[in-house]
Amino acid sequence: MSLAKLSVAFFLQMFFILATCRLVGWLGRRYLKQPQVVGEMIAGVILGPSLFGLFLPELQKAVFPTETKGVLYVGAQLGVGLYMFLVGLGFRTDHFKHSLGKAAAVSISGMAAPFLIAIVGTPWLMTLPGLFSPDATRFDATLFMGAAIAITAFPMLARIIHERGLSHSSLGTLSLSAGAIDDAAAWCVLAVVLASFGAGANVAITAIVGGIAFAGFMLLIAPKLLAPLGRMAERDLALGHGLSPTLLSIVLMLFMLAAYVADLIGLHAVFGGFLLGTVMPRGALADQLRKSLEPFTVVLFLPMFFTYSGLNTQLTMVNNVELLFVALVILAASVLAKFGACWAAARLSGQDNGTALGIGALMNARGLMELIIINIGLQAGVIGPALFSILVLMAITTTLMASPLFEYVYGRDARARGELDALQNPAN
């Protein structure tokens, strides 16, 4: 395909992506009371082979030709990385420091229970043909299943918290902190699986040691290096100027570098963006960056991430009673392990029952971080297409559960007390 035809195809698919995401997101908000982010995730699946490609295969191929997937992939990574940078800008580090012990307790529980489930259930799953690769050992399979069940939809969790007006609350900060620890640990476990499966021990060592070193640098040293940028923004604001193109370009270059390093060491680019956002100077710089980047990121780039993942999802693989039973067992075990364990840990750390249930409901969502992990597992040959599809169904179901379950166990009572309304009012 020539460059001219490639650009035409890309513009057409972006029209489909934006139209579908906005429409499905609106329908979800209007009739299902779901956040926009959940509708966008479903829209991505709709545009993939599971629905659009199933009923209109020729049109789907025309709109999403193979040659454009590389461009869509780059846009998808940029979108989710920028969004997590914006989430980091709103992250309350004072809440994080205050709730670090509680967040660690919730995160450890949310990892331990899924791995216990994986230890018990993986031997049974390995007796079923086609779920795991014949080359996968029980050790590989157990670690992979533990990571897949333990993962939290960090970008989706962040957006649900943002849309609910909980970004500056202790519940939101505790959930984000636990989710960040959870997902970083899950990526390290995945690196161990890939190393064991043939990628080499250097993959695991780089991910774990490099991740600790990178996080330490960002949290301890980067704030001092970035402080002059904050002073520049404050000076421009005092002179009546907005964010200068030079300052914006410097921040974007730093974002690209942070995302690159996070990807290079074996984590995901979103963690680089998120960490950079958390250590950026607050005040004029953070406010101006949000105003400049948030609309375009949320409306244009982030739907590309959902669509790219949806194009790699094939739900029709679960096509017999046995696989449906396996899917139901994995779903039930995943909810019990994640929701139940995080609720119990939050209660033991001193949270009231409603807040603990709300944390459990949010942490139970897997979203597209799950899809990223299982895509890696499928491409590496650890799991087969059938288990991949089962885990996709689990990811979608637990994500759809998150918002209504959160509303049921926490939102309605908080709103009745006037607490949630106060959180949603920027003046407060």
Residue pairs with C-beta under 8 A, 6 or more apart in sequence:
1 9
1 65
1 67
6 67
6 68
6 71
9 63
9 65
9 67
9 68
10 68
10 71
10 72
12 63
13 63
13 64
13 68
13 72
14 300
14 304
16 47
16 63
17 43
17 47
17 303
17 304
17 307
18 299
18 300
18 303
20 43
20 46
20 47
21 39
21 40
21 43
21 44
21 303
21 306
21 307
23 43
24 39
24 40
24 42
24 43
24 46
25 36
25 37
25 39
25 40
25 43
26 39
27 39
28 34
28 35
28 36
28 38
28 39
28 42
29 35
29 36
29 39
33 403
33 404
33 407
34 400
34 403
34 404
35 159
35 160
35 163
35 164
35 403
36 159
36 163
37 156
37 159
37 160
37 163
38 156
38 399
38 400
38 402
38 403
40 302
40 303
40 306
41 156
41 306
41 310
41 367
41 368
41 396
41 399
42 396
43 303
43 306
43 307
43 310
44 303
44 305
44 306
44 307
44 308
44 309
44 310
44 311
44 313
44 368
45 51
45 310
45 313
45 315
45 396
46 52
46 310
47 60
47 64
47 307
47 310
47 311
48 307
48 310
48 311
48 312
48 313
48 314
49 60
49 311
49 313
49 314
50 310
50 313
50 314
50 315
50 316
52 59
52 60
52 63
53 60
53 61
54 316
64 72
64 311
69 308
69 311
72 304
72 307
72 308
72 311
73 308
75 301
75 304
75 305
75 308
76 301
76 304
76 305
76 307
76 308
76 309
77 259
77 269
77 305
78 301
79 297
79 300
79 301
79 302
79 303
79 304
79 305
80 155
80 269
80 270
80 301
80 302
80 305
80 368
81 255
81 259
81 269
81 270
81 272
81 273
82 255
82 273
82 293
82 297
82 301
83 155
83 158
83 159
83 273
83 297
83 298
83 301
83 302
84 154
84 155
84 158
84 270
84 271
84 273
84 274
84 277
85 255
85 273
85 274
85 276
85 277
85 293
86 277
86 289
86 290
86 293
86 294
86 297
87 155
87 158
87 159
87 162
87 167
87 176
87 274
87 277
88 273
88 274
88 275
88 276
88 277
88 278
88 279
88 280
89 277
89 278
89 280
89 286
89 289
89 290
90 162
90 167
90 168
90 277
90 286
90 290
91 167
91 173
91 176
91 274
91 277
91 278
92 167
92 168
92 173
93 278
95 168
95 170
95 173
95 174
95 177
96 103
96 173
96 177
96 278
98 170
99 170
99 173
99 174
99 177
100 177
101 349
102 174
102 346
102 349
102 350
102 351
103 174
103 177
103 178
103 181
104 178
104 181
105 345
105 346
105 348
105 349
106 174
106 178
106 342
106 345
106 346
106 349
106 359
106 363
107 177
107 178
107 179
107 181
107 182
107 185
108 345
109 341
109 342
109 344
109 345
110 150
110 152
110 178
110 182
110 338
110 341
110 342
110 345
110 363
111 146
111 150
111 182
111 185
111 186
112 341
113 336
113 337
113 338
113 340
113 341
114 146
114 149
114 150
114 334
114 337
114 338
114 341
115 142
115 146
115 149
115 150
116 337
117 145
117 146
117 149
117 333
117 334
117 336
117 337
118 142
118 143
118 145
118 146
118 149
119 142
119 146
121 145
121 329
121 330
121 333
122 138
122 141
122 142
122 145
123 138
125 131
125 132
125 141
125 145
125 326
125 387
126 132
126 136
126 138
126 141
128 322
128 326
130 384
130 385
130 386
130 387
131 326
131 383
131 384
131 386
131 387
131 390
132 141
132 382
132 383
132 384
132 387
133 381
133 382
133 383
133 384
135 197
135 381
136 144
136 197
136 381
136 382
136 383
137 196
139 196
140 193
140 196
140 197
140 382
141 382
143 189
143 192
143 193
143 196
144 190
144 193
144 377
144 382
144 383
146 189
147 186
147 189
147 190
147 193
147 373
148 370
148 373
148 374
148 377
148 391
149 330
149 333
149 334
149 337
149 338
150 182
150 185
150 186
150 189
150 337
150 338
151 182
151 183
151 186
151 366
151 369
151 370
151 373
152 178
152 179
152 182
152 183
152 338
152 363
152 365
152 366
152 369
153 179
153 365
153 366
153 367
153 368
153 369
153 370
153 395
153 399
153 402
154 179
154 180
154 182
154 183
154 270
154 274
154 369
155 270
155 305
155 367
155 368
155 369
156 365
156 367
156 368
156 369
156 399
156 402
157 175
157 176
157 179
157 362
157 363
157 365
157 367
157 402
158 176
158 179
160 362
160 365
160 402
160 403
160 406
161 167
161 172
161 175
161 176
161 362
164 172
164 406
164 411
164 420
164 423
164 424
165 420
165 423
165 424
165 425
166 172
166 420
166 423
168 423
169 423
171 355
171 358
171 359
171 410
174 346
174 351
174 359
175 358
175 359
175 362
175 363
178 342
178 359
178 363
179 362
179 363
180 271
180 274
182 363
183 268
183 271
183 369
184 211
184 215
184 267
184 271
186 373
187 207
187 211
187 266
187 267
187 268
187 271
187 373
188 204
188 207
188 208
188 211
188 267
190 373
190 376
190 377
191 203
191 204
191 206
191 207
191 208
191 266
192 204
193 377
193 382
194 203
194 204
194 376
194 380
195 201
195 202
195 203
195 204
197 380
197 381
197 382
199 380
203 266
204 266
206 265
206 266
207 265
207 266
207 267
210 264
210 265
210 266
211 265
211 266
211 267
211 271
214 261
214 262
214 265
214 267
214 272
214 275
215 275
218 258
218 275
218 276
218 278
218 279
219 275
219 278
219 279
222 276
222 279
223 279
223 281
226 254
226 279
226 280
226 281
227 281
229 247
229 250
229 251
229 280
229 281
229 285
230 280
230 281
230 282
230 283
230 284
230 285
231 281
232 244
232 247
232 285
233 243
233 247
233 281
233 283
233 284
233 285
233 288
234 283
234 284
234 285
236 242
236 243
236 244
236 247
236 284
237 284
237 288
242 288
243 285
243 288
243 289
243 291
243 292
247 285
248 289
248 292
251 280
251 285
251 289
254 276
255 272
255 273
255 276
258 272
258 273
258 275
258 276
259 269
259 270
259 272
259 273
260 269
260 272
261 272
262 268
262 269
262 270
262 271
262 272
262 273
262 275
263 269
263 272
268 369
268 372
280 286
280 289
305 368
306 368
309 368
309 371
309 372
309 375
312 371
312 375
313 371
313 389
313 392
314 385
314 389
315 389
315 392
315 393
316 389
317 323
317 385
317 386
317 388
317 389
317 390
318 324
318 327
318 386
318 389
318 390
318 393
323 386
323 390
326 390
327 390
327 393
327 394
330 390
330 391
330 394
331 393
331 394
331 397
331 398
334 364
334 366
334 394
334 398
335 364
335 398
335 401
338 360
338 363
338 364
338 398
339 360
339 361
339 363
339 364
339 405
340 360
342 359
342 360
342 363
342 364
343 356
343 357
343 359
343 360
344 356
346 355
346 356
346 359
346 360
347 353
347 356
351 359
354 409
354 410
354 413
354 414
355 410
357 409
357 410
358 406
358 409
358 410
358 411
360 409
361 401
361 402
361 405
361 406
361 409
361 410
362 402
362 406
364 398
364 401
364 402
364 405
365 398
365 399
365 401
365 402
366 394
366 395
366 398
366 399
367 395
367 399
368 395
370 391
370 392
370 394
370 395
371 392
371 395
374 383
374 388
374 391
374 392
374 395
375 388
377 383
377 388
378 384
378 385
378 388
383 391
411 420
414 420
415 421
422 428
